[in-house]
Amino acid sequence: MEPMFQSQTEYTFEEYQRYNREILYNVKNVNKTIFMFRILLLIVAVVTKELTYIAGALLVPIIFKATFTFQEKRAYKKNEKLHNMMMYYRFYEDYIEQESKLGTVTIFHYQISDVLETATNFYLLTANNGAIMIVKEQCTPELIDYLVRFKESKMRT
């Protein structure tokens, strides 16, 4: 059977980092955690009249970002087999095939729990906390339309 659409993504550190940041900020809502830490430090600064806590509140976003970058580099480094690997995607009516030098995996539409869209990518989140990373530059306009409709259908269920 011929696929409806095809695409490919190179699994680079930059792509992994974009994916990880999208998950952290828009799925796990890290911004709320950062905000709460800052408020807590400001309250402590007012109660104790210690200005160093204000400096801490200002540094919280920087510390979080540095920590995320360190963790991302460590996680990416652990999966050397995936470094710069090309992932080829074929889209069918009920499933997506992901092919790489490691083999072929079939992901059925019901296994995709959510679809996140950014300016540069689509992330099709699977039930096992993984994702299919689709780079928009590698998509035809028809595939982008299809993924937008697929995302909308996931929002209704």
N, C-alpha and C positions, 0 to 999 in steps of 0.2 A: 504494500500500500504506500502511496506517495504521501509525504508529509504536507500539511497545509502551509507551514512556514519552517524556515531554518535560521539559525543564528549561531554565533560562536562567541566565547569569552576566554580571554587569556587570564589565568589565575595568577595575578601578580600581587605583590604586597600592597600596592596602592588600591587595587580592587578589593582585597580582603579588608583593608583599613576602612574604605568607604562603607562596606557592608557592616563591619563591626560597629562603626560610629552610628550608623542608621539604627541598628538594633539597640544600642545603648541609649541613644537620645530619644528615639521615637517609639520603641517597644517597652523598654525597661524604665523609661522616664527618669534618666539620671539627672536631668535638669532640676527635677523636684528635690532630689537628694542633695544636690549642690546648694540649692536655695535654702533648704532646711539647715544644713551645716552653717551657712553664712548667717542666718537669723540667730541660730543658737550661739554662735560666737559673738555676735553683736549684743545679744542679751547678757551674756557673761561679761562682756566689756563694760556695759552700763552698770551691772550689779557690782562688779569688783573695781570699777574705775581704772582698769588696766588697759592702756591703749594698744598693747601688743596683741590683744584679741581682735582688734579692728584690723590690724595688719594681717592676721591669720584669716579673717573673713575675706579680705581682698585677695589672698593667695589661694583660697580653696579651688577656684576654677583652674588655675594654673597647675596646681598639684594633681587634680583629677586628670587633666589632659596629659600631663607627663606620665602618670601612672598607666593610663590607657595605652599610650604609645609604647611604653615598656612592655606591657602585657601582650599587645598586638604583635610586636616584634618577636617575643618569645613564642607565642602560639604559632605564628607563621613559620618560624625557624624549625619547629618540631615536625612539621609536615613537609619535609624536603621533597617527597615524591610529587607534591602538587605545585612546586615552584615553577612559575611561568608555563604551566601546562595549559594546552588548549582544550577547552570544553566545547563540544559541538552539541547543539540542541536541535531536535526535530520535534515539531509540534503537530500532534494529531488531534482528532476530535475529542478523545477521552483521556489522553495521556501525553506525556512528554518523554522523549528519550534523550538521555545525556550520555554522550560517548566521549571517551578519552583514551589515552594509552593504557589506563588501568582497567578498561572494560566499558560495558554499556549497562546503564541503569534505566529502568522504566519507572516513572513517577506518574501515578494516576492523579487525575484532577482532584479526587476526593482526599488525597493525601496532602494537598496544599491547603494550609490553614489560613493563610493571609497573603496578600500581595501589597508590597510597599513600593511606592514610586517616588523617585527623586528626579532632579533635573537631568541626571546622567544615566540612571539605572532603574531596572525593575528587580525586586527581590521577591521570589516566590518562596514563601516560608513553608517548609515541610513539617509534618507532625513531629519529627525527631529532632527539632531545633536546628536543623540545617536549612540551607536555602539554595535555590538556583539563582545565580547572579547573571542577569541579562543586561548587557551594555547597549544602551539605545543607539549608539553610533553603528552598531552591528545589525540593526533591525531595519527592515523595510517599513515604510509608513503603514502598510497593511498589518504587519505584525504588531506594531505599536498600538494601532487601533484595537486589535484583537486582545492584547494584554490589558488595555484600559477597560474594555468590556468585561474581561475575565475578572479583573480587580473589582469592578462594580458588582458583579454577580457574587463574589465572595463576601462583599459588604452586606448583601441582603440576606445571606444565610447565617 
